Amino acid sequence: MAKKTVSFNRTGIAKLPDDKPVIYRIQSEGGKTNYAGIAKRGRVQERLEEHLPDGKDPVPGAKVQIEQMKRVEQAREVEARVIARSKPKYNDQGK
């Protein structure tokens, strides 16, 4: 499915497609995944804005990478594999 990487700010997030569920990775300047999550269709930009420094669930990062999925269930499976493999610092461990 389609992947896209943008700056982790309101301008970058506004450029992301919102028409399919996604798995997203908030990454440090060096490309290390700080947080991985999913967003449902129609809520991608809103969910990512929650992670900005002034949002309700802030996560530090320089870039955000999304990968579109066909179904939310598929995104959940990929998210679980990403978290298990990379153990992002800001994901709740043992989830």
GUGU-338912 format. One line per field, with one value per atom (N, C-alpha, C, CB): atom name; chain; x, y, z. Coordinates in nm, 3 decimals. Last residue first. Glycine has a CB too. Example, Ala and Ser with C-alpha at 12.3 -4.5 7.8 and 13.67 -1.06 7.14 Angstrom:
# GUGU-338912
atom: c(N;CA;C;CB;N;CA;C;CB)
chain: c(A;A;A;A;A;A;A;A)
X: c(1.285;1.367;1.290;1.408;1.319;1.230;1.320;1.131)
Y: c(-0.225;-0.106;0.003;-0.060;-0.569;-0.450;-0.330;-0.447)
Z: c(0.708;0.714;0.787;0.572;0.780;0.780;0.780;0.905)
***
This chain:
# GUGU-338912
atom: c(N;CA;C;CB;N;CA;C;CB;N;CA;C;CB;N;CA;C;CB;N;CA;C;CB;N;CA;C;CB;N;CA;C;CB;N;CA;C;CB;N;CA;C;CB;N;CA;C;CB;N;CA;C;CB;N;CA;C;CB;N;CA;C;CB;N;CA;C;CB;N;CA;C;CB;N;CA;C;CB;N;CA;C;CB;N;CA;C;CB;N;CA;C;CB;N;CA;C;CB;N;CA;C;CB;N;CA;C;CB;N;CA;C;CB;N;CA;C;CB;N;CA;C;CB;N;CA;C;CB;N;CA;C;CB;N;CA;C;CB;N;CA;C;CB;N;CA;C;CB;N;CA;C;CB;N;CA;C;CB;N;CA;C;CB;N;CA;C;CB;N;CA;C;CB;N;CA;C;CB;N;CA;C;CB;N;CA;C;CB;N;CA;C;CB;N;CA;C;CB;N;CA;C;CB;N;CA;C;CB;N;CA;C;CB;N;CA;C;CB;N;CA;C;CB;N;CA;C;CB;N;CA;C;CB;N;CA;C;CB;N;CA;C;CB;N;CA;C;CB;N;CA;C;CB;N;CA;C;CB;N;CA;C;CB;N;CA;C;CB;N;CA;C;CB;N;CA;C;CB;N;CA;C;CB;N;CA;C;CB;N;CA;C;CB;N;CA;C;CB;N;CA;C;CB;N;CA;C;CB;N;CA;C;CB;N;CA;C;CB;N;CA;C;CB;N;CA;C;CB;N;CA;C;CB;N;CA;C;CB;N;CA;C;CB;N;CA;C;CB;N;CA;C;CB;N;CA;C;CB;N;CA;C;CB;N;CA;C;CB;N;CA;C;CB;N;CA;C;CB;N;CA;C;CB;N;CA;C;CB;N;CA;C;CB;N;CA;C;CB;N;CA;C;CB;N;CA;C;CB;N;CA;C;CB;N;CA;C;CB;N;CA;C;CB;N;CA;C;CB;N;CA;C;CB;N;CA;C;CB;N;CA;C;CB;N;CA;C;CB;N;CA;C;CB;N;CA;C;CB;N;CA;C;CB;N;CA;C;CB;N;CA;C;CB)
chain: c(A;A;A;A;A;A;A;A;A;A;A;A;A;A;A;A;A;A;A;A;A;A;A;A;A;A;A;A;A;A;A;A;A;A;A;A;A;A;A;A;A;A;A;A;A;A;A;A;A;A;A;A;A;A;A;A;A;A;A;A;A;A;A;A;A;A;A;A;A;A;A;A;A;A;A;A;A;A;A;A;A;A;A;A;A;A;A;A;A;A;A;A;A;A;A;A;A;A;A;A;A;A;A;A;A;A;A;A;A;A;A;A;A;A;A;A;A;A;A;A;A;A;A;A;A;A;A;A;A;A;A;A;A;A;A;A;A;A;A;A;A;A;A;A;A;A;A;A;A;A;A;A;A;A;A;A;A;A;A;A;A;A;A;A;A;A;A;A;A;A;A;A;A;A;A;A;A;A;A;A;A;A;A;A;A;A;A;A;A;A;A;A;A;A;A;A;A;A;A;A;A;A;A;A;A;A;A;A;A;A;A;A;A;A;A;A;A;A;A;A;A;A;A;A;A;A;A;A;A;A;A;A;A;A;A;A;A;A;A;A;A;A;A;A;A;A;A;A;A;A;A;A;A;A;A;A;A;A;A;A;A;A;A;A;A;A;A;A;A;A;A;A;A;A;A;A;A;A;A;A;A;A;A;A;A;A;A;A;A;A;A;A;A;A;A;A;A;A;A;A;A;A;A;A;A;A;A;A;A;A;A;A;A;A;A;A;A;A;A;A;A;A;A;A;A;A;A;A;A;A;A;A;A;A;A;A;A;A;A;A;A;A;A;A;A;A;A;A;A;A;A;A;A;A;A;A;A;A;A;A;A;A;A;A;A;A;A;A;A;A;A;A;A;A;A;A;A;A;A;A)
X: c(0.185;0.050;0.005;0.044;0.439;0.356;0.212;0.359;0.471;0.532;0.441;0.675;0.318;0.310;0.364;0.164;0.549;0.437;0.436;0.446;0.786;0.665;0.540;0.641;0.990;1.006;0.873;1.106;0.910;0.918;0.910;0.808;1.005;0.986;0.999;1.087;1.034;1.115;1.103;1.076;0.875;1.008;1.091;0.996;0.635;0.714;0.858;0.649;0.552;0.581;0.666;0.450;0.517;0.611;0.651;0.550;0.316;0.448;0.552;0.442;0.105;0.155;0.294;0.057;0.067;0.108;0.169;-0.012;-0.028;0.102;0.155;0.089;-0.276;-0.177;-0.038;-0.218;-0.401;-0.372;-0.267;-0.501;-0.430;-0.344;-0.307;-0.414;-0.618;-0.486;-0.387;-0.492;-0.836;-0.780;-0.639;-0.871;-0.890;-0.838;-0.774;-0.951;-0.788;-0.882;-0.813;-0.939;-0.587;-0.723;-0.826;-0.731;-0.361;-0.405;-0.547;-0.400;-0.079;-0.222;-0.250;-0.277;0.150;0.132;-0.016;0.219;0.343;0.219;0.226;0.095;0.570;0.555;0.423;0.676;0.686;0.585;0.572;0.446;0.962;0.893;0.782;0.991;1.039;1.074;0.995;1.226;0.904;0.939;0.969;0.829;0.743;0.845;0.877;0.972;0.400;0.514;0.618;0.470;0.109;0.230;0.339;0.287;-0.189;-0.104;0.030;-0.174;-0.315;-0.350;-0.263;-0.496;-0.072;-0.186;-0.210;-0.166;0.154;0.043;-0.083;0.013;0.326;0.363;0.250;0.474;0.109;0.195;0.222;0.129;-0.078;0.059;0.155;0.112;-0.308;-0.311;-0.171;-0.401;-0.247;-0.241;-0.246;-0.355;-0.305;-0.166;-0.150;-0.110;-0.588;-0.514;-0.369;-0.519;-0.643;-0.686;-0.606;-0.837;-0.544;-0.484;-0.519;-0.531;-0.713;-0.567;-0.505;-0.518;-0.981;-0.933;-0.780;-0.986;-1.060;-1.127;-1.076;-1.272;-0.990;-1.022;-1.099;-1.104;-0.800;-0.907;-0.925;-1.038;-0.465;-0.572;-0.674;-0.518;-0.222;-0.310;-0.412;-0.382;0.133;-0.010;-0.089;-0.056;0.442;0.368;0.222;0.426;0.716;0.580;0.519;0.495;0.978;0.945;0.808;0.948;1.202;1.059;1.038;0.986;1.467;1.426;1.279;1.515;1.559;1.479;1.435;1.554;1.686;1.769;1.692;1.855;1.473;1.550;1.635;1.641;1.221;1.318;1.390;1.420;0.879;1.022;1.106;1.066;0.587;0.647;0.795;0.579;0.410;0.530;0.581;0.641;0.088;0.182;0.296;0.110;-0.131;-0.040;0.058;0.033;-0.465;-0.319;-0.253;-0.269;-0.758;-0.691;-0.539;-0.739;-0.813;-0.798;-0.739;-0.709;-0.818;-0.924;-0.916;-0.923;-0.642;-0.731;-0.838;-0.798;-0.299;-0.431;-0.510;-0.419;-0.124;-0.146;-0.286;-0.119;-0.088;-0.062;-0.094;0.083;-0.117;-0.226;-0.209;-0.232;0.132;0.018;-0.097;-0.030;0.285;0.314;0.194;0.433;0.159;0.170;0.193;0.284;0.192;0.057;0.060;-0.010;0.459;0.402;0.266;0.499;0.680;0.584;0.544;0.643;0.706;0.749;0.639;0.785;0.633;0.627;0.683;0.481;0.605;0.674;0.672;0.820;0.399;0.434;0.499;0.310;0.290;0.364;0.395;0.495;0.026;0.099;0.165;0.006;0.084;0.000;0.089;-0.096)
Y: c(-0.398;-0.378;-0.501;-0.255;-0.380;-0.490;-0.481;-0.493;-0.025;-0.157;-0.263;-0.161;0.222;0.150;0.010;0.146;0.409;0.316;0.251;0.207;0.554;0.617;0.531;0.745;0.391;0.446;0.495;0.561;0.094;0.240;0.292;0.303;-0.178;-0.133;0.020;-0.203;-0.304;-0.185;-0.130;-0.077;-0.545;-0.544;-0.424;-0.544;-0.476;-0.589;-0.585;-0.722;-0.265;-0.240;-0.353;-0.228;-0.401;-0.288;-0.264;-0.160;-0.587;-0.634;-0.524;-0.684;-0.412;-0.505;-0.556;-0.624;-0.287;-0.208;-0.299;-0.130;-0.502;-0.442;-0.362;-0.352;-0.539;-0.648;-0.593;-0.749;-0.292;-0.337;-0.448;-0.387;-0.294;-0.193;-0.235;-0.056;-0.500;-0.517;-0.419;-0.498;-0.374;-0.497;-0.523;-0.617;-0.167;-0.133;-0.257;-0.077;-0.232;-0.245;-0.210;-0.389;-0.152;-0.171;-0.172;-0.302;0.117;-0.022;-0.031;-0.078;0.330;0.305;0.155;0.374;0.449;0.344;0.312;0.215;0.738;0.660;0.553;0.752;0.895;0.811;0.735;0.712;1.203;1.100;1.027;1.161;1.358;1.314;1.218;1.248;1.426;1.519;1.487;1.513;1.416;1.359;1.467;1.269;1.335;1.408;1.338;1.425;1.341;1.251;1.331;1.119;1.415;1.457;1.349;1.581;1.409;1.292;1.317;1.162;1.648;1.581;1.458;1.540;1.892;1.802;1.731;1.699;2.042;2.104;2.018;2.240;1.865;1.912;1.976;2.010;1.612;1.730;1.783;1.840;1.413;1.382;1.501;1.267;1.506;1.478;1.453;1.358;1.503;1.632;1.614;1.722;1.235;1.278;1.413;1.288;1.245;1.159;1.204;1.011;1.422;1.454;1.373;1.428;1.277;1.405;1.444;1.515;1.042;1.036;1.167;1.006;1.000;1.055;1.061;0.971;0.875;0.999;1.065;0.974;0.553;0.636;0.759;0.555;0.550;0.504;0.601;0.488;0.488;0.586;0.535;0.728;0.348;0.339;0.453;0.200;0.381;0.374;0.359;0.497;0.421;0.362;0.352;0.222;0.628;0.586;0.528;0.704;0.658;0.695;0.642;0.846;0.505;0.515;0.544;0.386;0.691;0.591;0.612;0.599;0.895;0.790;0.680;0.729;1.114;1.007;0.891;0.954;1.260;1.316;1.208;1.431;1.005;1.107;1.159;1.049;0.951;0.920;1.039;0.878;0.782;0.912;0.885;0.984;0.601;0.594;0.737;0.501;0.456;0.568;0.545;0.701;0.292;0.276;0.391;0.132;0.390;0.391;0.339;0.532;0.362;0.346;0.343;0.216;0.622;0.481;0.474;0.404;0.897;0.815;0.666;0.832;1.094;1.061;0.959;1.189;1.182;1.135;1.083;1.024;1.476;1.331;1.294;1.274;1.744;1.689;1.539;1.712;1.800;1.842;1.784;1.994;1.729;1.642;1.674;1.655;1.955;1.823;1.729;1.762;2.156;2.169;2.033;2.266;2.064;2.079;2.087;2.204;1.819;1.947;1.961;2.069;1.633;1.614;1.751;1.524;1.605;1.667;1.651;1.817;1.277;1.424;1.474;1.476;1.001;1.058;1.209;1.005;0.732;0.872;0.920;0.959;0.453;0.507;0.653;0.426;0.238;0.364;0.407;0.474;-0.118;0.000;0.125;0.000)
Z: c(2.575;2.522;2.446;2.430;2.668;2.718;2.671;2.868;2.682;2.665;2.729;2.728;2.508;2.634;2.612;2.690;2.315;2.319;2.457;2.204;2.325;2.378;2.368;2.307;2.211;2.346;2.406;2.344;2.032;2.040;2.183;1.957;1.945;2.082;2.097;2.172;1.699;1.724;1.867;1.628;1.715;1.655;1.701;1.503;1.839;1.890;1.839;1.849;1.674;1.816;1.873;1.897;1.430;1.439;1.585;1.378;1.499;1.455;1.468;1.309;1.562;1.664;1.626;1.681;1.311;1.428;1.534;1.486;1.160;1.126;1.244;1.000;1.292;1.283;1.254;1.174;1.249;1.386;1.387;1.454;0.970;1.032;1.174;1.034;0.945;0.886;0.949;0.732;1.067;1.125;1.074;1.094;0.889;1.022;1.086;1.112;0.548;0.660;0.792;0.666;0.373;0.320;0.433;0.239;0.461;0.466;0.408;0.612;0.418;0.406;0.401;0.281;0.635;0.536;0.533;0.568;0.718;0.719;0.612;0.698;0.928;0.809;0.823;0.792;1.035;1.053;0.920;1.099;1.205;1.084;1.123;0.982;1.458;1.352;1.224;1.324;1.795;1.666;1.564;1.615;2.104;2.028;1.897;2.112;2.159;2.135;2.058;2.055;2.356;2.283;2.276;2.347;2.362;2.380;2.309;2.324;2.306;2.432;2.461;2.430;2.177;2.170;2.303;2.061;2.149;2.222;2.221;2.163;2.001;2.135;2.216;2.123;1.850;1.842;1.983;1.754;1.875;1.918;1.906;1.836;1.762;1.906;1.961;1.935;1.494;1.562;1.714;1.516;1.434;1.439;1.510;1.299;1.437;1.531;1.545;1.485;1.224;1.361;1.464;1.378;1.005;1.042;1.185;0.946;1.019;1.016;1.066;0.874;0.997;1.123;1.130;1.238;0.765;0.799;0.926;0.812;0.888;0.772;0.818;0.666;1.196;1.107;0.992;1.184;1.272;1.263;1.162;1.223;1.495;1.379;1.386;1.374;1.575;1.605;1.478;1.682;1.740;1.628;1.669;1.588;1.820;1.850;1.724;1.904;1.740;1.877;1.918;1.894;1.531;1.561;1.709;1.520;1.393;1.491;1.525;1.621;1.230;1.168;1.264;1.057;1.340;1.287;1.225;1.396;1.439;1.328;1.261;1.378;1.504;1.544;1.420;1.647;1.397;1.397;1.444;1.257;1.425;1.453;1.476;1.579;1.199;1.282;1.300;1.218;1.145;1.139;1.236;1.170;0.934;1.047;1.032;1.048;0.836;0.824;0.951;0.792;0.629;0.758;0.737;0.829;0.381;0.419;0.558;0.317;0.334;0.276;0.307;0.129;0.382;0.494;0.452;0.547;0.315;0.273;0.393;0.166;0.432;0.432;0.388;0.570;0.462;0.329;0.319;0.291;0.730;0.640;0.500;0.633;0.834;0.858;0.763;1.004;0.758;0.704;0.716;0.774;0.914;0.768;0.703;0.732;1.180;1.122;0.969;1.178;1.177;1.218;1.147;1.183;1.089;1.197;1.253;1.309;0.735;0.860;0.964;0.840;0.594;0.596;0.727;0.576;0.383;0.498;0.484;0.510;0.283;0.267;0.396;0.230;0.091;0.206;0.177;0.233;-0.015;-0.028;0.103;-0.077;0.000;0.000;0.000;0.122)
***
